[in-house]
Amino acid sequence: MDHKGFTLIELLITILILSILLVIGIPSYHRLFSQQALIQQTEKLYQFLRLANSESIKQNQKMYVHFCKSHSSNQWKMALTKQANCDCYTINSCLLTDINNENGRAVIDVLADGKQVTLASSKGSQTDDITFAGDQASYAPIRFSVNSGSIILTDLNGSQLKVIQSTTRLKICSLGSSKFGYPKCQ
């Protein structure tokens, strides 16, 4: 007799091996997704700060990037505006207008979702991970007239990336060692 197919034992062994591989692989996928979220948020912050700098030159006015913590969670947002004070969580508090102060629009984005990416040492509305004075970065249209500071973003695995704004340069670096294609912070 020539039987074609699998026996029950062969099928169970195959399912067992696949289950073991899945159990081993799932943490790696979580780590990968967490790292990608950290890289994405860090790049978003970097581009947001570059946008503020270019808007200050374009509109020939001082621009602010405000970093606001949610009152009810660990989520942080960032807002681009001409106003020295704003709350990213209050509607129409952080409007950006064009050169003629018309066409106000909200330029607000998530900085850290509080789940995948956090500002690690959050204490109330303040954090040690933001070194910009008053939790805001400012850019004037004159060259080298920015306030220096940095922000450290952390993923679920404890990996950290830092965005540093010096008076002359904006850069991203990795704390501890070179990671994700970014150099080690000096």
C-alpha positions in Angstrom: 0.0 0.0 0.0 1.3 3.4 -1.0 0.0 6.1 1.4 0.3 9.7 0.4 0.0 12.4 3.1 1.2 13.1 6.6 0.7 11.1 9.8 -0.8 12.8 12.8 2.6 12.6 14.6 4.4 14.3 11.7 1.8 17.0 11.7 2.0 17.6 15.4 5.9 17.7 15.3 5.7 20.3 12.5 3.2 22.4 14.4 5.4 22.2 17.6 8.5 23.3 15.7 6.6 26.2 14.1 5.3 27.3 17.5 8.8 27.2 19.0 10.1 29.4 16.2 7.2 31.9 16.6 7.8 32.1 20.4 11.5 32.8 19.8 10.8 35.3 16.9 8.1 37.5 18.4 10.3 39.4 20.9 12.7 40.2 18.0 9.8 41.7 16.1 8.7 43.8 19.1 12.3 45.1 19.4 12.4 45.9 15.7 9.1 47.8 15.8 10.2 49.7 18.9 13.5 50.7 17.3 11.7 51.8 14.1 9.3 53.9 16.1 12.2 55.6 17.9 14.0 56.3 14.6 10.8 57.7 13.1 10.0 60.0 16.0 13.6 61.2 16.2 13.7 62.0 12.4 10.3 63.7 12.8 11.6 65.9 15.6 14.7 66.7 13.5 12.7 67.8 10.5 10.3 69.7 12.7 13.1 71.8 14.1 14.5 72.3 10.6 11.1 73.5 9.5 11.0 76.0 12.3 14.4 77.4 11.3 13.4 77.7 7.6 10.1 79.3 8.5 11.9 81.9 10.7 14.0 82.9 7.7 11.1 82.8 5.2 8.9 84.9 7.4 11.7 87.0 8.8 10.3 86.5 12.3 11.2 84.5 15.4 9.7 81.1 15.5 9.1 78.8 18.5 8.8 75.1 18.8 6.9 74.3 22.0 7.1 70.9 23.7 4.0 70.1 25.7 3.2 67.2 27.9 -0.4 65.8 28.1 -2.0 66.4 31.5 -3.5 62.9 31.5 -0.8 60.7 30.0 2.9 60.5 29.1 2.3 61.7 25.6 4.2 64.8 24.4 3.4 67.0 21.4 5.4 69.7 19.6 4.0 72.8 18.0 5.4 75.4 15.7 4.3 79.0 16.2 5.3 82.7 16.3 3.9 82.9 19.9 6.3 82.7 22.9 3.6 80.8 24.8 1.2 78.1 23.7 -0.3 74.8 24.9 -0.2 72.1 22.2 -3.4 70.5 23.8 -5.5 73.6 23.7 -7.4 74.2 20.4 -6.2 77.3 18.5 -3.5 78.0 21.1 -0.6 77.4 18.8 -1.5 78.8 15.4 1.1 79.6 12.7 0.2 82.5 10.4 1.8 83.5 7.1 3.9 86.6 6.5 0.8 88.8 6.6 -0.5 87.2 9.9 -3.3 85.6 8.0 -4.4 82.0 7.3 -3.7 80.7 10.7 -3.1 76.9 10.8 -2.0 74.5 13.5 1.4 72.9 13.0 1.3 70.4 15.8 2.7 66.8 15.8 3.3 64.0 18.3 6.8 64.1 19.9 6.5 61.0 22.0 3.4 58.7 22.2 4.2 57.6 25.8 4.0 54.0 24.7 6.5 53.0 22.0 8.6 56.2 22.4 8.9 58.2 25.6 10.8 61.0 27.3 12.2 58.7 29.9 12.6 60.8 33.0 9.2 62.6 32.9 8.3 64.3 36.2 5.0 66.1 36.1 5.1 68.6 33.2 8.9 68.8 33.3 11.6 66.4 32.2 15.4 66.1 32.2 15.2 64.9 28.7 14.5 68.3 27.3 17.2 70.9 27.9 15.7 73.7 25.9 14.9 76.6 28.2 11.2 76.7 29.0 10.5 73.5 27.0 10.7 75.4 23.8 13.2 75.9 21.0 13.4 79.3 19.3 14.8 80.3 15.9 15.4 83.9 14.8 15.9 84.8 11.1 19.5 85.9 11.9 22.1 83.2 11.4 23.3 81.5 14.6 20.5 83.0 16.7 18.9 79.9 18.1 18.6 78.8 21.7 20.7 75.6 22.2 19.3 72.5 23.7 18.6 68.9 23.2 15.9 66.2 23.5 16.4 62.5 24.4 13.9 60.0 23.1 13.7 56.5 24.5 12.1 53.3 23.1 10.7 50.3 25.0 14.1 48.6 25.0 15.9 51.5 26.6 17.6 52.6 23.4 18.0 56.3 23.2 18.6 58.9 20.5 19.3 62.5 21.1 18.6 65.5 18.9 21.0 68.3 19.7 20.6 71.9 18.6 23.8 73.9 19.0 24.1 77.5 17.9 25.6 76.4 14.6 24.2 72.9 13.9 21.3 70.5 14.4 22.3 66.8 14.7 21.1 63.4 15.9 23.3 61.1 17.9 23.0 57.9 19.9 23.6 57.7 23.7 26.0 55.0 24.8 27.3 53.7 21.5 26.7 54.1 17.8 23.3 52.7 16.9 20.8 52.7 14.1 23.3 54.5 11.8 23.8 57.4 14.2 27.1 58.2 15.7 27.7 58.1 19.5 27.1 61.4 21.2 30.2 63.2 22.2 
